[in-house]
Amino acid sequence: MKATIKTQGQQFTITEGDILIVNRFPNTEAGAIVEIRDVLTAGEGADFKVGRPTLPGASVSAKILENKRGDKVVVFKKKKRKGYERKQGHRQELSVIKIETIKI
């Protein structure tokens, strides 16, 4: 069964057993089970359902495999001949999740 979910500001089309990298879920640790209730579409073939905007009562449970940080992104600003230079780095907080079950 396939489903389209919305989580952490992004949309994903998933099946059971998929592994995703999403923005970190707040106040969670590795091994925790997360319930995602924003299911936009679900099903296969004739049983395919589309929500307006979400399916009522549908949910997806996912297990957090690990919390990690992404690659460093460097932001460098400069204005020529003015002596203005600013360098800033950023690493995004990420969660690696595995889709356990999809309930319609």
DOTI-323736 format. One record per residue: z, y, x negated of N, C-alpha, C, O, CB in turn; residue in one letter. Coordinates in Angstrom, 1 decimal. Glycine has a CB too. Layout:
% DOTI-323736
n.up  n.north  n.east  ca.up  ca.north  ca.east  c.up  c.north  c.east  o.up  o.north  o.east  cb.up  cb.north  cb.east  code
Z  Y  X  Z  Y  X  Z  Y  X  Z  Y  X  Z  Y  X  A
...
This chain:
% DOTI-323736
n.up  n.north  n.east  ca.up  ca.north  ca.east  c.up  c.north  c.east  o.up  o.north  o.east  cb.up  cb.north  cb.east  code
0.0  -1.2  -0.8  0.0  0.0  0.0  0.0  1.2  -0.9  0.7  1.3  -1.9  1.2  0.0  1.0  M
-0.8  2.2  -0.5  -0.9  3.5  -1.2  -0.1  4.6  -0.4  0.0  4.5  0.8  -2.3  3.9  -1.5  K
0.3  5.6  -1.2  1.0  6.7  -0.5  0.7  7.9  -1.4  0.6  7.8  -2.6  2.5  6.5  -0.3  A
0.7  9.1  -0.7  0.7  10.4  -1.5  2.0  11.1  -1.2  2.4  11.3  -0.1  -0.6  11.2  -1.0  T
2.7  11.4  -2.3  4.0  12.1  -2.2  3.9  13.4  -2.9  3.1  13.7  -3.7  5.1  11.2  -2.9  I
4.9  14.3  -2.5  5.0  15.6  -3.1  6.5  15.6  -3.7  7.4  15.4  -2.9  4.8  16.7  -2.0  K
6.6  15.8  -5.0  7.8  15.9  -5.6  7.8  16.8  -6.8  6.8  16.8  -7.5  8.3  14.5  -6.1  T
8.8  17.6  -7.0  9.0  18.5  -8.1  7.8  19.5  -8.2  7.4  19.8  -9.3  9.1  17.7  -9.4  Q
7.2  19.9  -7.1  6.1  20.8  -7.0  4.7  20.2  -7.3  3.8  21.0  -7.6  6.4  21.9  -8.0  G
4.6  18.9  -7.4  3.4  18.2  -7.7  3.1  17.1  -6.7  4.0  16.6  -6.0  3.4  17.7  -9.1  Q
1.8  16.8  -6.5  1.5  15.7  -5.6  0.9  14.5  -6.4  0.2  14.7  -7.4  0.4  16.2  -4.5  Q
1.3  13.3  -6.0  0.8  12.1  -6.7  0.4  11.1  -5.7  1.0  11.0  -4.6  2.0  11.5  -7.6  F
-0.7  10.3  -5.9  -1.1  9.2  -5.2  -0.5  8.0  -5.9  -0.9  7.8  -7.1  -2.6  9.1  -4.9  T
0.3  7.2  -5.2  1.0  6.1  -5.9  0.9  4.8  -5.1  0.4  4.7  -4.0  2.5  6.5  -6.0  I
1.2  3.7  -5.8  1.4  2.4  -5.3  2.7  1.9  -5.8  3.3  2.4  -6.7  0.2  1.4  -5.6  T
3.2  0.8  -5.3  4.5  0.2  -5.8  4.3  -0.3  -7.2  3.3  -1.0  -7.5  4.9  -1.0  -4.8  E
5.2  0.0  -8.0  5.2  -0.4  -9.4  4.6  0.6  -10.4  4.6  0.4  -11.6  4.4  -1.7  -9.6  G
4.1  1.7  -9.9  3.5  2.8  -10.7  4.6  3.5  -11.5  5.8  3.6  -11.0  2.8  3.8  -9.9  D
4.3  4.0  -12.7  5.2  4.7  -13.5  4.7  6.1  -13.7  3.5  6.3  -14.1  5.4  4.1  -14.9  I
5.5  7.1  -13.3  5.1  8.5  -13.3  6.0  9.3  -14.3  7.1  9.0  -14.5  5.1  9.1  -11.9  L
5.4  10.4  -14.8  6.2  11.4  -15.6  6.2  12.7  -14.7  5.1  13.3  -14.5  5.6  11.6  -17.0  I
7.4  13.1  -14.2  7.5  14.3  -13.4  8.5  15.2  -14.0  9.3  14.8  -14.9  7.9  13.9  -11.9  V
8.6  16.4  -13.4  9.7  17.3  -13.9  11.0  16.7  -13.5  11.2  15.9  -12.6  9.6  18.7  -13.2  N
12.1  17.0  -14.4  13.3  16.3  -14.3  14.0  16.5  -12.9  14.1  17.6  -12.4  14.2  16.7  -15.4  R
14.6  15.4  -12.4  15.4  15.5  -11.2  16.8  16.0  -11.6  17.4  15.5  -12.5  15.5  14.1  -10.5  F
17.3  17.1  -11.0  18.6  17.6  -11.4  19.7  16.7  -11.1  19.8  16.0  -10.1  18.8  19.0  -10.7  P
20.7  16.7  -12.1  22.0  15.9  -11.9  21.7  14.4  -11.8  22.4  13.8  -11.0  22.7  16.5  -10.8  N
20.8  13.9  -12.5  20.5  12.4  -12.5  20.5  11.9  -13.9  20.3  12.6  -14.8  19.2  12.1  -11.7  T
20.8  10.6  -14.0  20.7  9.9  -15.3  19.8  8.7  -15.2  19.4  8.3  -14.1  22.2  9.5  -15.8  E
19.5  8.1  -16.3  18.7  6.9  -16.4  19.3  5.8  -15.6  20.5  5.6  -15.7  18.4  6.5  -17.8  A
18.6  5.1  -14.8  19.1  4.0  -14.0  19.4  4.4  -12.5  19.6  3.5  -11.7  20.3  3.4  -14.6  G
19.4  5.7  -12.2  19.7  6.2  -10.9  18.5  5.9  -10.0  17.3  5.9  -10.4  20.1  7.7  -10.9  A
18.7  5.7  -8.7  17.7  5.6  -7.7  17.5  6.9  -6.9  18.5  7.5  -6.5  18.0  4.4  -6.7  I
16.3  7.4  -6.8  16.0  8.6  -6.2  15.1  8.3  -5.0  14.2  7.5  -5.0  15.2  9.6  -7.2  V
15.5  9.0  -3.8  14.7  8.8  -2.6  13.8  10.1  -2.4  14.3  11.2  -2.4  15.7  8.6  -1.4  E
12.5  9.9  -2.3  11.6  11.0  -2.1  11.1  10.9  -0.6  10.5  9.9  -0.2  10.4  10.9  -3.0  I
11.4  12.0  0.2  11.1  12.0  1.6  9.9  12.8  2.0  9.4  12.7  3.1  12.3  12.6  2.3  R
9.3  13.5  1.0  8.0  14.2  1.3  6.8  13.3  1.1  6.2  13.4  0.0  7.9  15.5  0.4  D
6.6  12.4  2.1  5.4  11.5  2.0  4.3  12.2  2.9  4.5  12.3  4.1  5.8  10.1  2.6  V
3.2  12.5  2.3  2.1  13.2  3.0  1.2  12.2  3.7  0.8  12.4  4.8  1.3  14.0  2.0  L
0.8  11.1  3.0  0.0  10.0  3.6  0.5  8.7  3.1  1.1  8.6  2.1  -1.5  10.2  3.2  T
0.2  7.6  3.9  0.6  6.3  3.5  -0.2  5.3  4.3  -0.7  5.5  5.4  2.1  6.1  3.8  A
-0.3  4.1  3.7  -1.0  3.0  4.4  -2.3  2.6  3.7  -2.7  3.2  2.6  -1.3  3.3  5.8  G
-3.0  1.6  4.3  -4.3  1.2  3.8  -5.1  0.7  4.9  -4.6  0.2  5.9  -4.1  0.0  2.7  E
-6.4  1.0  4.8  -7.4  0.5  5.8  -7.1  1.1  7.2  -7.0  2.3  7.3  -7.3  -1.0  5.9  G
-7.0  0.3  8.2  -6.8  0.7  9.6  -5.3  1.2  9.8  -5.1  2.0  10.8  -7.0  -0.4  10.6  A
-4.4  0.9  8.9  -3.0  1.3  9.1  -2.7  2.6  8.3  -1.6  3.0  8.2  -2.1  0.3  8.5  D
-3.8  3.3  7.9  -3.6  4.6  7.1  -3.1  5.7  8.0  -3.7  5.9  9.1  -4.9  5.0  6.5  F
-2.0  6.4  7.6  -1.4  7.4  8.4  -1.4  8.7  7.6  -1.2  8.7  6.4  0.0  7.1  8.9  K
-1.7  9.8  8.3  -1.6  11.2  7.7  -0.6  12.0  8.4  -0.5  12.1  9.6  -3.0  11.8  7.8  V
0.3  12.6  7.6  1.3  13.5  8.1  0.9  14.9  8.3  -0.1  15.3  7.8  2.5  13.4  7.2  G
1.6  15.6  9.2  1.3  17.0  9.5  2.5  17.8  9.4  3.1  18.1  10.4  0.6  17.2  10.9  R
3.0  18.3  8.2  2.5  18.0  6.9  3.1  16.8  6.3  2.5  16.3  5.3  2.8  19.2  6.0  P
4.2  16.2  6.8  4.7  15.0  6.2  4.9  13.9  7.3  4.9  14.3  8.5  6.1  15.2  5.5  T
5.0  12.7  6.9  5.2  11.6  7.8  6.7  11.5  8.2  7.6  11.4  7.3  4.7  10.2  7.3  L
7.1  11.6  9.5  8.5  11.5  9.8  9.1  10.1  9.6  8.4  9.1  10.0  8.7  12.0  11.3  P
10.2  10.0  8.9  10.9  8.8  8.7  10.3  8.0  7.5  10.9  7.0  7.1  10.7  7.9  9.9  G
9.3  8.5  6.9  8.7  7.8  5.7  9.5  8.2  4.4  9.9  9.4  4.3  7.2  8.0  5.5  A
9.6  7.3  3.5  10.3  7.6  2.2  9.8  6.7  1.1  9.3  5.6  1.4  11.8  7.5  2.4  S
10.0  7.1  -0.1  9.7  6.3  -1.3  10.9  6.3  -2.1  11.5  7.4  -2.4  8.4  6.9  -2.0  V
11.3  5.1  -2.6  12.4  5.1  -3.5  11.9  4.8  -4.9  11.0  3.9  -5.1  13.5  4.0  -3.1  S
12.5  5.5  -5.9  12.0  5.4  -7.3  13.2  5.3  -8.2  14.3  5.9  -7.9  11.1  6.6  -7.7  A
13.1  4.5  -9.3  14.2  4.4  -10.2  13.8  5.2  -11.5  12.7  5.2  -12.0  14.3  2.9  -10.6  K
14.8  6.0  -12.0  14.6  6.8  -13.1  14.8  5.9  -14.4  15.8  5.3  -14.6  15.6  8.0  -13.2  I
13.7  5.8  -15.1  13.7  4.9  -16.3  14.4  5.7  -17.5  15.2  5.1  -18.2  12.3  4.5  -16.7  L
14.0  7.0  -17.7  14.6  7.8  -18.7  14.4  9.3  -18.4  13.4  9.6  -17.7  14.0  7.4  -20.1  E
15.2  10.1  -19.0  15.1  11.5  -19.0  14.7  11.9  -20.4  15.4  11.5  -21.4  16.4  12.3  -18.5  N
13.7  12.8  -20.6  13.3  13.2  -21.9  12.8  14.6  -21.9  12.7  15.2  -20.8  12.2  12.2  -22.4  K
12.3  15.1  -23.0  11.8  16.4  -23.1  10.3  16.3  -23.6  10.0  15.4  -24.4  12.6  17.3  -24.1  R
9.4  17.1  -23.0  8.0  17.1  -23.4  7.8  17.7  -24.7  8.7  18.1  -25.5  7.2  17.8  -22.3  G
6.5  17.8  -25.1  6.1  18.4  -26.3  6.3  19.9  -26.3  6.4  20.5  -25.3  4.6  18.1  -26.6  D
6.5  20.4  -27.5  6.8  21.8  -27.7  5.6  22.7  -27.4  4.5  22.3  -28.0  7.5  22.2  -29.0  K
5.7  23.7  -26.7  4.6  24.7  -26.4  5.1  26.0  -27.1  6.1  26.5  -26.8  4.3  24.9  -24.9  V
4.2  26.5  -28.0  4.6  27.8  -28.7  3.8  28.9  -28.0  2.6  28.9  -27.8  4.2  27.7  -30.2  V
4.6  30.0  -27.7  4.0  31.2  -27.1  4.1  32.3  -28.2  5.2  32.6  -28.6  4.8  31.6  -25.8  V
3.0  32.8  -28.6  3.0  33.8  -29.7  2.3  35.0  -29.2  1.1  34.9  -28.7  2.3  33.2  -31.0  F
2.9  36.2  -29.2  2.4  37.4  -28.8  2.2  38.3  -30.0  3.1  38.4  -30.8  3.2  38.1  -27.6  K
1.1  39.1  -30.1  0.9  40.0  -31.2  0.0  41.1  -30.7  -0.9  40.9  -30.0  0.3  39.3  -32.4  K
0.4  42.3  -31.2  -0.5  43.5  -31.0  -0.9  44.0  -32.4  0.0  44.3  -33.2  0.2  44.6  -30.2  K
-2.2  44.0  -32.7  -2.6  44.3  -34.0  -2.3  45.7  -34.4  -2.4  46.6  -33.5  -4.1  44.0  -34.2  K
-2.0  45.9  -35.6  -1.7  47.3  -36.2  -0.5  47.9  -35.6  -0.3  49.1  -35.9  -2.9  48.2  -36.1  R
0.3  47.3  -34.9  1.5  47.9  -34.3  2.8  47.3  -34.9  3.9  47.8  -34.7  1.5  47.7  -32.8  K
2.7  46.2  -35.6  3.9  45.5  -36.1  4.6  44.7  -35.0  5.8  44.3  -35.2  4.8  46.5  -36.7  G
4.0  44.4  -33.9  4.6  43.7  -32.8  4.2  42.2  -32.8  3.1  41.9  -32.7  4.2  44.3  -31.4  Y
5.2  41.4  -33.1  5.0  39.9  -33.0  6.2  39.3  -32.4  7.4  39.6  -32.7  4.8  39.4  -34.5  E
6.0  38.4  -31.4  7.0  37.6  -30.8  6.6  36.2  -30.7  5.5  35.8  -30.3  7.3  38.2  -29.3  R
7.5  35.3  -31.1  7.3  33.8  -31.1  8.4  33.2  -30.3  9.5  33.4  -30.5  7.2  33.2  -32.5  K
7.9  32.4  -29.3  8.9  31.7  -28.5  8.4  30.3  -28.2  7.2  30.1  -28.0  9.1  32.4  -27.1  Q
9.3  29.3  -28.2  8.9  27.9  -27.9  9.6  27.4  -26.6  10.5  28.0  -26.1  9.4  27.0  -29.1  G
9.0  26.4  -26.1  9.5  25.8  -24.8  9.2  24.3  -24.8  8.1  23.9  -25.2  8.8  26.5  -23.5  H
10.2  23.5  -24.3  10.0  22.1  -24.1  10.5  21.8  -22.7  11.6  22.1  -22.3  10.9  21.3  -25.1  R
9.6  21.2  -21.9  9.8  20.9  -20.5  10.7  19.7  -20.4  10.5  18.7  -21.1  8.5  20.7  -19.7  Q
11.7  19.8  -19.5  12.6  18.6  -19.1  11.8  17.7  -18.2  11.3  18.1  -17.2  13.9  19.1  -18.5  E
11.7  16.4  -18.6  10.9  15.4  -17.8  11.7  14.2  -17.4  12.7  13.9  -18.1  9.7  15.0  -18.6  L
11.3  13.5  -16.3  11.9  12.3  -15.9  10.7  11.3  -15.9  9.7  11.6  -15.3  12.6  12.4  -14.6  S
11.0  10.1  -16.4  10.0  9.0  -16.2  10.5  8.1  -15.1  11.6  7.5  -15.2  9.8  8.1  -17.6  V
9.7  8.0  -14.0  10.2  7.2  -12.9  9.3  6.0  -12.6  8.1  6.1  -12.9  10.3  8.1  -11.6  I
9.8  5.0  -12.0  9.0  3.8  -11.5  9.2  3.7  -10.0  10.3  3.7  -9.5  9.5  2.5  -12.2  K
8.1  3.6  -9.3  8.1  3.5  -7.8  8.5  2.1  -7.5  7.9  1.1  -7.8  6.7  3.8  -7.2  I
9.6  2.0  -6.7  10.2  0.7  -6.3  9.6  0.3  -4.9  8.9  -0.8  -4.9  11.7  0.8  -6.2  E
9.8  1.1  -3.9  9.4  0.7  -2.5  8.8  1.9  -1.8  9.2  3.0  -2.0  10.6  0.0  -1.7  T
7.9  1.6  -0.9  7.3  2.6  0.0  7.6  2.2  1.4  7.2  1.1  1.9  5.7  2.8  -0.2  I
8.3  3.0  2.2  8.7  2.7  3.6  8.0  3.7  4.5  8.0  4.9  4.3  10.2  2.8  3.8  K
7.3  3.2  5.5  6.7  4.0  6.5  7.5  4.2  7.7  7.1  4.8  8.7  5.3  3.4  6.9  I
